[in-house]
């Protein structure tokens, strides 16, 4: 009989002891008890095994992701995504952003044209050099032909990328109407 009493006594723990076990203040222990995270027997005394079980359940429930998303958070995320999308669309329209497949296609076309012109350089320049004996004149003719050839590579034209892009962007009339309606709504609110 005395053994059972000692077992029951060993299951009861004070506020100070449980605060030390959990590593929180005594005030926080009282808050946990009020929240139902600990099993309080009397003022300042707690059932240790039951409190441990309750506390674990409390922590698991607290850290579980909520299926319900806060409406304000959802709206903020939606607004941010819409803003990022709009910024990307503006970059596409300005020619500052291109799809990698478009860049690959245009660069391949440019390099193939450059290769063709490079290979045709001897055919084009040879007749001009046939009668020239002055080394400096030969250098000048070759230099002009090479500069003409390289000019094709130096010019970046975003319009070329935009023309072949699948991302042709135009303002939809629906979007413009929505923006007008929102502006009218804001003006009406300011008048009130």
C-alpha positions in Angstrom: 0.0 0.0 0.0 2.7 2.6 0.8 4.2 1.9 -2.5 1.1 3.0 -4.5 1.0 6.2 -2.5 4.6 6.9 -3.3 3.9 6.3 -7.0 1.0 8.7 -6.9 3.1 11.3 -5.2 5.9 10.9 -7.8 3.4 11.7 -10.5 2.5 15.1 -9.0 4.9 17.9 -9.9 5.1 21.6 -8.9 5.0 24.6 -11.1 8.7 25.2 -10.5 9.6 21.7 -11.4 7.6 21.6 -14.6 8.9 25.0 -15.6 12.4 23.7 -15.2 11.6 20.5 -17.2 10.0 22.5 -20.1 12.5 25.3 -19.9 10.0 28.1 -19.6 8.9 30.5 -16.9 6.4 29.8 -14.2 4.1 32.3 -15.7 4.2 30.5 -19.0 3.4 27.2 -17.2 0.2 28.9 -15.9 -0.6 30.1 -19.4 -0.1 26.5 -20.7 -2.5 25.2 -18.0 -5.1 27.9 -18.9 -4.7 26.9 -22.6 -5.3 23.2 -21.7 -1.7 22.2 -22.6 -1.0 20.9 -19.1 -3.1 19.0 -16.6 -3.4 21.0 -13.4 -4.5 19.1 -10.2 -4.5 22.0 -7.7 -3.0 25.4 -7.6 0.7 24.9 -8.2 0.5 21.2 -8.8 0.4 19.2 -12.1 -0.1 15.6 -13.1 3.3 14.9 -14.8 2.4 11.9 -17.2 -0.9 13.5 -18.2 0.7 16.9 -18.6 3.4 15.5 -20.8 0.8 13.8 -23.1 -1.3 17.0 -23.2 1.7 19.2 -23.9 2.9 17.0 -26.8 -0.6 17.0 -28.3 -0.8 20.8 -27.8 2.6 21.3 -29.6 1.7 19.0 -32.5 -1.7 20.7 -33.0 -0.1 24.2 -32.8 2.5 23.3 -35.4 0.2 21.5 -37.8 -0.3 23.5 -41.0 -3.7 25.0 -41.2 -5.8 24.0 -44.2 -7.5 27.3 -44.0 -5.4 30.2 -45.4 -5.9 33.6 -44.0 -7.8 35.7 -46.5 -5.4 38.7 -46.1 -2.4 36.5 -46.6 -3.9 34.9 -49.7 -4.8 38.4 -51.1 -1.2 39.6 -50.5 0.2 36.6 -52.2 -2.1 37.0 -55.2 -1.2 40.7 -55.4 2.5 39.9 -55.3 2.2 37.2 -58.0 0.1 39.6 -60.2 2.7 42.3 -59.7 5.6 40.0 -60.6 3.7 38.8 -63.7 3.1 42.4 -64.8 6.7 43.3 -64.3 7.8 40.3 -66.5 5.3 41.2 -69.2 6.6 44.8 -69.2 10.1 43.4 -69.6 9.0 41.3 -72.5 7.3 44.2 -74.2 10.4 46.4 -73.8 12.6 43.6 -75.2 14.5 43.2 -71.9 13.3 39.6 -71.4 13.4 36.8 -73.9 12.6 33.1 -73.9 15.7 30.9 -74.1 14.2 29.1 -77.1 13.8 32.4 -78.9 17.4 33.4 -78.1 18.7 30.0 -79.2 16.8 30.2 -82.5 17.9 33.8 -83.3 21.5 33.1 -82.3 21.6 30.0 -84.4 20.2 32.0 -87.4 22.7 34.8 -86.9 25.6 32.4 -86.6 24.6 30.4 -89.6 24.4 33.7 -91.6 27.8 34.8 -90.3 29.2 31.4 -91.2 27.9 31.7 -94.8 29.3 35.2 -95.1 32.6 34.2 -93.6 32.9 31.3 -96.1 32.0 33.6 -99.0 34.6 36.2 -98.0 37.5 34.7 -100.1 35.2 34.5 -103.1 34.1 38.1 -102.7 37.6 39.6 -101.9 39.8 37.5 -104.2 38.9 39.4 -107.4 39.7 42.7 -105.7 43.1 41.4 -104.7 44.2 39.7 -107.9 46.0 42.7 -109.3 47.1 44.4 -106.1 50.7 44.1 -105.2 50.9 46.6 -102.3 50.7 44.8 -98.9 49.1 47.8 -97.2 46.4 48.0 -99.9 45.7 44.2 -99.5 45.4 44.7 -95.7 43.0 47.6 -96.1 40.8 45.7 -98.5 40.7 42.6 -96.2 40.1 44.9 -93.1 37.1 46.6 -94.8 35.6 43.2 -95.8 36.1 41.8 -92.3 34.6 44.9 -90.6 31.6 44.6 -93.0 31.3 40.9 -92.0 31.5 41.6 -88.3 28.9 44.4 -88.4 26.3 41.8 -88.8 27.0 40.4 -85.4 27.3 43.7 -83.4 23.8 45.0 -83.6 21.3 43.7 -81.0 17.8 44.4 -82.0 15.1 43.4 -79.4 12.5 43.7 -82.1 13.9 40.7 -83.8 13.4 38.6 -80.7 9.9 40.0 -80.1 8.8 39.3 -83.7 9.5 35.6 -83.4 8.4 35.3 -79.7 5.4 33.4 -78.6 5.1 36.0 -75.8 3.6 38.9 -77.8 1.8 41.0 -75.3 -0.9 43.6 -75.9 -3.2 45.2 -73.4 -6.5 43.5 -73.4 -9.5 45.8 -73.5 -11.0 43.7 -70.6 -7.9 44.6 -68.4 -8.2 48.2 -69.3 -11.9 48.2 -68.5 -11.2 46.5 -65.1 -8.5 49.2 -64.4 -11.0 52.0 -65.3 -13.7 50.4 -63.1 -11.2 50.2 -60.2 -10.2 53.8 -60.7 -13.9 54.9 -60.8 -14.5 53.0 -57.6 -11.6 54.6 -55.8 -12.7 58.1 -56.9 -16.2 57.4 -55.6 -14.8 56.2 -52.3 -12.7 59.4 -52.0 -15.8 61.6 -52.7 -17.7 59.9 -49.9 
